[in-house]
Amino acid sequence: MNYTFYETAMLFFAYSFLAWLAETSVATIKEKDFRNRGFASGPFCFIYGFTGIILSVFMQELKEDTFFLFLGSMSVATAIEWFAGKALERMKQNKWWDYSGKKWNFDGYICLQYSLLWGLCGVLAVRYTNSFIIGLYNILPGFAGKAVVWGLIAIAFVDLSGSVMAICHTGQKFTHLPALNYKLRKWTLQFASRVSLHIENRIGRAYPSVVPANPDMPGVNGKPAEKCSFTELFWLLITGAFLGDITETIFCRVTAGVWMRRSSLVWGHFSLVWGFAIALLTALLYKDRDKQEHYIFWAGVFLGGAYEYICSVFTEIIFGKVFWDYSHMQFNLGGRINLLYCFFWGIAAVVWIKGLYPLMSRFINIILEKTGRLLTIFLIIFISFDICVSVMALIRYDTRADGKEAGYKWEQTMDRHFGDARMKKIYPNAIQK
């Protein structure tokens, strides 16, 4: 089932509200005092809404197979929960929730009992709840339904903006904007400070561990917060994309006996699936590189598996092509991931975080010291242009296979420069769905 934009938005807000209701009720009963458990101030837990959409869209193909639907939902949702926990920890240098006291927990952010609950919720959502919510939404007249959705989007945007401002102490930064009129700057600072203080107090009540003992000292226990800059992450993305392409090319040569192009882009040797994975893995785990190998291994297994599955479904939805298929391998899930390659993700995580990342970080710093921003800006422009052209070429490749004539100039340009013969060479594994 393909959901429209408005149906998807309604599912998002419905699951966000239901999750907020459940979380807040449990916390309020436990603490015997009202606790708003959402990141935002309104009655929404948006991370649950996001997870609900991911499961609804990406697990739809497993709807008729309850076991694999349960297993896929459990794995993907658990990975999202761990990712959200680590991301929020990076923002405030403290844990927002902690399952360390529960059996079979990992890193204090996920545990077996909640992972099983995620699997059950995924089955219920995909098989039953989605159709019920969409049915209720379709009762509304067309204009009223759209108005409700856009109203909720506006409220969510304002609410999330205020929450992010509070978490990042944005209000304090307005004092460094001399271009603003003095009165406007003063009013903006006062307003931002009040909103920020209100939201921080609410978050402090709901998540006491988030508020540091000494807010004037960044980091944990008074230690300066370690940073991984955007520039470094971009260079890691480029490096990881290049190394991933080379690794896959050699792997195909060794296992299949053929040289096969594995790049995601029409120009250059860059596998973006690997590049984004390396950047994401580094952003989440670079502070944990001193932990034991098994910790990083299992983080890589679950994150890599969920990431690869989502990438597979996403590219199929957008481009109408399947770029890899593991249906012939044992212990696969929908042909999109398999247990062996999930273990490879875990091994790659250990090798990268423990060995390659420290060396690569020093190498990147040397490059940046010698070239400054010039090379970085050039690469950002080149990769952005390469991605745009690759996306257009793939979209046209798909529509051309469906027999659609080129009606727009960009389609005609893609037909001239990226015809079927060239696209088959660039993406030899792409299968039309």
C-alpha positions as CSV (number, residue, x, y, z in Angstrom):
1,M,0.0,0.0,0.0
2,N,1.4,3.4,-1.0
3,Y,0.4,6.2,1.4
4,T,-0.2,9.8,0.2
5,F,1.7,12.7,1.8
6,Y,-1.4,13.5,3.9
7,E,-1.9,9.9,5.0
8,T,1.7,9.6,6.0
9,A,1.6,12.9,7.9
10,M,-1.5,11.7,9.8
11,L,0.1,8.4,10.7
12,F,3.1,10.4,11.9
13,F,1.1,12.6,14.2
14,A,-1.2,9.8,15.4
15,Y,1.7,7.6,16.5
16,S,3.5,10.6,18.0
17,F,0.4,11.4,20.1
18,L,-0.4,7.8,21.1
19,A,3.3,7.3,22.2
20,W,3.2,10.6,24.2
21,L,0.0,9.5,25.9
22,A,1.5,6.1,26.8
23,E,4.9,7.4,27.9
24,T,3.5,10.3,29.9
25,S,0.9,8.1,31.6
26,V,3.5,5.6,32.7
27,A,5.9,8.3,33.9
28,T,3.1,10.2,35.8
29,I,1.9,7.1,37.5
30,K,5.4,6.0,38.4
31,E,6.5,9.5,39.8
32,K,3.0,10.3,41.2
33,D,3.4,13.7,39.4
34,F,2.7,14.8,35.9
35,R,5.7,14.2,33.5
36,N,5.6,15.4,29.9
37,R,7.9,12.8,28.3
38,G,8.2,14.3,24.9
39,F,11.2,16.1,23.4
40,A,8.7,18.8,22.3
41,S,6.4,20.7,24.7
42,G,3.2,19.6,23.0
43,P,1.5,16.2,23.3
44,F,3.8,14.5,20.9
45,C,6.8,12.1,21.0
46,F,8.0,12.7,17.5
47,I,10.7,9.9,17.5
48,Y,7.9,7.4,17.9
49,G,6.0,9.0,15.0
50,F,9.1,8.8,12.9
51,T,9.6,5.2,13.8
52,G,6.0,4.4,13.1
53,I,6.4,5.9,9.6
54,I,9.6,4.0,9.0
55,L,7.9,0.7,10.0
56,S,4.7,1.5,8.0
57,V,6.6,2.3,4.8
58,F,9.6,0.0,4.9
59,M,8.0,-3.1,6.4
60,Q,4.9,-3.1,4.2
61,E,6.4,-5.9,2.0
62,L,6.6,-8.2,5.1
63,K,2.9,-7.6,6.0
64,E,1.8,-11.2,5.2
65,D,4.8,-12.8,7.0
66,T,4.2,-12.2,10.7
67,F,7.5,-13.7,11.9
68,F,9.7,-11.7,9.6
69,L,7.6,-8.6,10.1
70,F,8.1,-8.9,13.8
71,L,11.8,-9.5,13.4
72,G,12.3,-6.6,11.0
73,S,10.3,-4.2,13.1
74,M,12.2,-5.2,16.2
75,S,15.5,-4.7,14.6
76,V,14.8,-1.4,12.8
77,A,13.0,0.2,15.7
78,T,15.7,-0.9,18.1
79,A,18.4,0.7,15.9
80,I,16.4,3.9,15.7
81,E,15.9,4.0,19.5
82,W,19.7,3.5,20.0
83,F,20.5,6.1,17.4
84,A,18.1,8.7,19.0
85,G,19.6,8.1,22.4
86,K,23.1,8.6,21.2
87,A,22.2,11.7,19.2
88,L,20.4,13.3,22.2
89,E,23.4,12.4,24.4
90,R,25.7,14.2,21.9
91,M,23.5,17.3,22.3
92,K,23.3,17.5,26.1
93,Q,26.3,15.2,27.1
94,N,23.9,13.2,29.3
95,K,21.6,10.2,28.8
96,W,17.9,11.0,28.4
97,W,16.9,7.5,29.5
98,D,18.9,4.6,31.0
99,Y,18.0,0.9,30.9
100,S,21.2,-0.2,32.6
101,G,19.2,-1.7,35.5
102,K,17.3,-4.0,33.1
103,K,18.5,-7.4,32.0
104,W,19.8,-7.9,28.4
105,N,20.4,-4.1,27.9
106,F,22.9,-2.6,25.5
107,D,24.6,0.7,26.3
108,G,21.6,1.5,28.6
109,Y,19.6,2.8,25.6
110,I,18.0,-0.4,24.4
111,C,17.0,-3.7,26.1
112,L,15.5,-7.0,25.1
113,Q,12.1,-6.5,26.6
114,Y,11.5,-3.1,24.8
115,S,12.9,-4.5,21.6
116,L,10.3,-7.3,21.7
117,L,7.7,-4.7,22.4
118,W,8.9,-2.8,19.3
119,G,8.4,-5.9,17.2
120,L,4.9,-6.4,18.5
121,C,4.0,-2.8,17.9
122,G,5.4,-3.0,14.4
123,V,3.2,-6.0,13.6
124,L,0.1,-4.3,15.0
125,A,0.8,-1.1,13.2
126,V,1.5,-2.6,9.7
127,R,-1.3,-5.2,9.8
128,Y,-4.1,-3.4,11.7
129,T,-3.6,0.1,13.1
130,N,-2.5,1.9,10.0
131,S,-5.7,1.1,8.1
132,F,-7.8,2.1,11.1
133,I,-6.1,5.5,11.4
134,I,-6.3,6.1,7.6
135,G,-9.9,5.2,7.7
136,L,-10.6,7.7,10.4
137,Y,-8.7,10.4,8.5
138,N,-10.6,9.7,5.3
139,I,-13.9,10.4,7.1
140,L,-12.9,14.1,7.1
141,P,-13.8,16.2,4.1
142,G,-10.8,16.7,1.7
143,F,-10.2,20.4,2.6
144,A,-10.7,19.8,6.3
145,G,-8.3,16.9,6.4
146,K,-5.6,18.8,4.6
147,A,-6.1,21.8,6.9
148,V,-5.7,19.6,9.9
149,V,-2.4,18.2,8.6
150,W,-0.9,21.6,7.7
151,G,-2.0,22.9,11.1
152,L,-0.3,20.1,12.9
153,I,2.8,20.6,10.8
154,A,2.9,24.3,11.7
155,I,2.5,23.5,15.4
156,A,5.2,20.8,15.3
157,F,7.6,23.1,13.6
158,V,7.2,25.9,16.2
159,D,7.3,23.4,19.0
160,L,10.4,21.6,17.8
161,S,12.2,24.9,17.0
162,G,11.7,26.0,20.6
163,S,12.9,22.7,22.0
164,V,16.0,22.7,19.8
165,M,16.7,26.3,20.9
166,A,16.4,25.3,24.5
167,I,18.6,22.2,24.2
168,C,21.3,24.2,22.2
169,H,21.0,27.3,24.3
170,T,20.3,29.3,21.2
171,G,19.0,32.2,23.1
172,Q,22.5,33.0,24.4
173,K,23.9,33.4,20.8
174,F,21.7,36.4,20.0
175,T,24.1,38.6,22.0
176,H,26.7,38.1,19.3
177,L,24.6,39.5,16.4
178,P,25.6,43.2,16.1
179,A,23.7,43.6,12.8
180,L,20.4,43.4,14.6
181,N,18.7,46.5,15.8
182,Y,19.3,47.0,19.5
183,K,15.6,46.9,20.5
184,L,14.9,44.0,18.2
185,R,18.0,42.1,19.6
186,K,16.9,42.9,23.2
187,W,13.3,41.7,22.6
188,T,14.4,38.6,20.7
189,L,16.9,37.7,23.4
190,Q,14.3,38.1,26.1
191,F,11.7,36.1,24.2
192,A,14.2,33.3,23.4
193,S,15.4,33.2,26.9
194,R,11.9,32.8,28.4
195,V,11.0,30.1,25.9
196,S,14.3,28.4,26.5
197,L,14.0,28.5,30.3
198,H,10.4,27.2,30.2
199,I,11.3,24.2,27.9
200,E,14.6,23.4,29.8
201,N,12.6,23.4,33.1
202,R,10.1,21.0,31.5
203,I,12.8,18.7,30.1
204,G,14.6,18.8,33.5
205,R,11.4,17.6,35.2
206,A,10.7,14.8,32.7
207,Y,14.4,13.8,32.3
208,P,16.3,14.7,35.5
209,S,19.5,13.1,34.3
210,V,19.7,15.5,31.3
211,V,20.4,18.6,33.3
212,P,24.1,18.8,34.3
213,A,25.2,19.6,37.8
214,N,27.1,22.7,36.6
215,P,25.4,24.0,33.4
216,D,28.3,26.5,32.9
217,M,30.7,23.6,32.3
218,P,30.1,21.8,29.0
219,G,30.6,18.1,28.8
220,V,30.3,15.4,31.4
221,N,31.7,15.8,35.0
222,G,33.2,19.2,34.1
223,K,35.2,17.8,31.2
224,P,35.2,19.7,27.9
225,A,32.9,18.2,25.3
226,E,34.7,16.4,22.5
227,K,33.6,17.5,19.1
228,C,33.5,15.9,15.6
229,S,33.0,18.8,13.2
230,F,30.8,18.9,10.1
231,T,34.0,19.3,8.0
232,E,35.6,16.2,9.4
233,L,32.3,14.2,9.0
234,F,32.1,15.3,5.3
235,W,35.7,14.2,4.7
236,L,34.9,10.9,6.4
237,L,31.9,10.5,4.1
238,I,34.0,11.1,1.0
239,T,36.7,8.8,2.3
240,G,34.3,6.1,3.4
241,A,32.5,6.3,0.1
242,F,35.7,5.8,-1.9
243,L,37.1,3.0,0.3
244,G,33.7,1.3,0.3
245,D,33.6,1.3,-3.5
246,I,37.2,-0.1,-3.8
247,T,36.4,-2.7,-1.2
248,E,33.2,-3.9,-2.9
249,T,35.0,-3.9,-6.3
250,I,37.8,-6.1,-5.0
251,F,35.3,-8.3,-3.1
252,C,33.3,-8.9,-6.4
253,R,36.5,-9.7,-8.2
254,V,37.6,-12.3,-5.6
255,T,34.2,-13.9,-5.1
256,A,32.6,-13.6,-8.5
257,G,35.7,-13.4,-10.7
258,V,34.6,-10.2,-12.4
259,W,35.4,-6.5,-12.2
260,M,32.1,-4.8,-11.4
261,R,31.5,-1.1,-10.9
262,R,30.0,-0.5,-7.4
263,S,29.8,3.3,-7.3
264,S,26.5,5.0,-6.4
265,L,27.3,8.0,-8.6
266,V,27.7,8.5,-12.3
267,W,31.1,10.2,-11.9
268,G,33.9,9.0,-9.7
269,H,34.2,5.9,-7.4
270,F,32.0,6.7,-4.5
271,S,29.6,4.3,-2.8
272,L,27.4,6.6,-0.8
273,V,25.9,3.8,1.2
274,W,29.3,3.2,2.7
275,G,30.1,6.9,2.9
276,F,27.0,7.8,4.9
277,A,27.4,4.7,7.1
278,I,31.0,5.7,8.0
279,A,30.0,9.3,8.8
280,L,26.9,8.2,10.8
281,L,28.9,5.5,12.7
282,T,31.6,8.0,13.5
283,A,29.2,10.6,14.7
284,L,27.6,8.1,17.1
285,L,30.6,6.1,18.3
286,Y,33.7,8.3,18.1
287,K,33.5,8.9,21.8
288,D,33.1,5.2,22.5
289,R,36.3,4.1,20.8
290,D,37.9,3.1,24.1
291,K,35.1,0.7,24.9
292,Q,35.5,-3.1,24.4
293,E,35.3,-4.5,20.8
294,H,32.1,-6.5,21.4
295,Y,30.2,-3.3,22.2
296,I,31.2,-1.6,18.9
297,F,30.7,-4.9,17.0
298,W,27.1,-5.4,18.1
299,A,26.4,-1.7,17.5
300,G,27.7,-2.1,14.0
301,V,25.6,-5.3,13.4
302,F,22.3,-3.7,14.4
303,L,22.9,-0.3,13.0
304,G,24.4,-1.6,9.8
305,G,21.6,-4.1,9.2
306,A,18.8,-1.5,9.8
307,Y,20.6,1.0,7.7
308,E,21.1,-1.3,4.8
309,Y,17.5,-2.5,4.9
310,I,16.2,1.1,4.9
311,C,18.6,2.1,2.1
312,S,17.4,-0.8,0.0
313,V,13.7,0.0,0.3
314,F,14.3,3.7,-0.1
315,T,16.2,3.3,-3.4
316,E,13.6,0.9,-4.7
317,I,10.7,3.4,-3.9
318,I,12.5,6.4,-5.3
319,F,14.3,4.9,-8.4
320,G,12.2,1.7,-9.0
321,K,15.4,-0.4,-8.9
322,V,16.9,-3.0,-6.6
323,F,20.6,-2.5,-6.3
324,W,21.4,-5.7,-4.3
325,D,19.5,-8.9,-3.7
326,Y,20.4,-11.5,-1.0
327,S,17.4,-13.8,-1.6
328,H,19.8,-16.6,-2.5
329,M,21.6,-16.4,0.8
330,Q,20.6,-18.0,4.1
331,F,19.1,-16.0,6.9
332,N,18.1,-13.1,4.7
333,L,15.3,-10.6,5.4
334,G,13.3,-9.8,2.2
335,G,16.5,-10.3,0.2
336,R,17.6,-6.8,1.5
337,I,19.9,-7.9,4.3
338,N,21.4,-11.1,5.6
339,L,23.0,-12.3,8.8
340,L,26.4,-12.8,7.3
341,Y,26.7,-9.3,5.9
342,C,25.3,-7.8,9.2
343,F,28.3,-9.5,10.9
344,F,30.5,-7.8,8.3
345,W,29.0,-4.5,9.3
346,G,30.0,-5.3,12.9
347,I,33.5,-6.2,11.9
348,A,33.8,-3.1,9.8
349,A,32.6,-0.9,12.8
350,V,35.3,-2.4,15.0
351,V,38.1,-2.0,12.4
352,W,37.0,1.6,11.6
353,I,36.4,3.0,15.1
354,K,39.4,1.1,16.8
355,G,41.9,1.3,14.0
356,L,41.2,3.4,11.0
357,Y,39.3,6.4,12.4
358,P,42.1,7.8,14.6
359,L,44.6,7.6,11.7
360,M,42.1,9.0,9.2
361,S,41.2,11.9,11.6
362,R,44.9,12.9,11.8
363,F,45.3,12.6,8.1
364,I,42.2,14.8,7.5
365,N,43.5,17.5,9.9
366,I,46.8,17.6,7.9
367,I,44.9,18.0,4.6
368,L,42.8,20.8,6.2
369,E,45.8,22.6,7.5
370,K,47.5,22.6,4.1
371,T,44.5,23.3,1.9
372,G,42.2,25.3,4.2
373,R,38.6,25.4,3.1
374,L,39.2,25.6,-0.6
375,L,39.5,21.9,-1.3
376,T,36.6,21.1,1.0
377,I,34.3,23.6,-0.7
378,F,35.3,22.3,-4.1
379,L,34.5,18.7,-3.0
380,I,31.1,19.7,-1.5
381,I,30.1,21.4,-4.8
382,F,31.3,18.5,-6.9
383,I,29.7,15.8,-4.8
384,S,26.4,17.8,-4.6
385,F,26.3,18.2,-8.4
386,D,27.3,14.5,-8.8
387,I,24.4,13.4,-6.6
388,C,21.9,15.6,-8.3
389,V,22.8,14.3,-11.8
390,S,22.9,10.7,-10.5
391,V,19.4,11.1,-9.1
392,M,18.0,12.6,-12.3
393,A,19.7,9.9,-14.4
394,L,18.3,7.1,-12.2
395,I,14.8,8.6,-12.2
396,R,14.9,8.9,-16.0
397,Y,16.3,5.4,-16.3
398,D,13.3,4.1,-14.4
399,T,10.7,6.1,-16.3
400,R,12.3,5.2,-19.6
401,A,11.9,1.5,-18.7
402,D,8.2,2.1,-18.1
403,G,7.9,3.5,-21.7
404,K,7.5,7.2,-20.7
405,E,8.7,9.7,-23.3
406,A,11.0,12.5,-22.4
407,G,8.8,15.6,-22.0
408,Y,11.0,17.9,-20.1
409,K,14.4,19.3,-21.0
410,W,16.2,17.6,-18.1
411,E,14.7,14.3,-19.2
412,Q,16.0,14.9,-22.8
413,T,19.4,15.8,-21.4
414,M,19.5,12.6,-19.4
415,D,18.5,10.5,-22.5
416,R,21.4,12.1,-24.5
417,H,24.1,11.6,-21.9
418,F,22.9,8.7,-19.8
419,G,21.1,6.2,-22.1
420,D,20.3,2.7,-21.1
421,A,23.6,1.2,-22.4
422,R,25.7,3.6,-20.2
423,M,23.4,3.2,-17.2
424,K,23.8,-0.6,-17.4
425,K,27.6,-0.1,-17.2
426,I,27.3,2.4,-14.3
427,Y,24.8,0.3,-12.4
428,P,25.3,-3.3,-13.5
429,N,23.4,-4.8,-10.5
430,A,20.3,-2.6,-10.8
431,I,17.2,-4.7,-11.4
432,Q,13.9,-3.2,-12.6
433,K,11.0,-3.8,-10.2
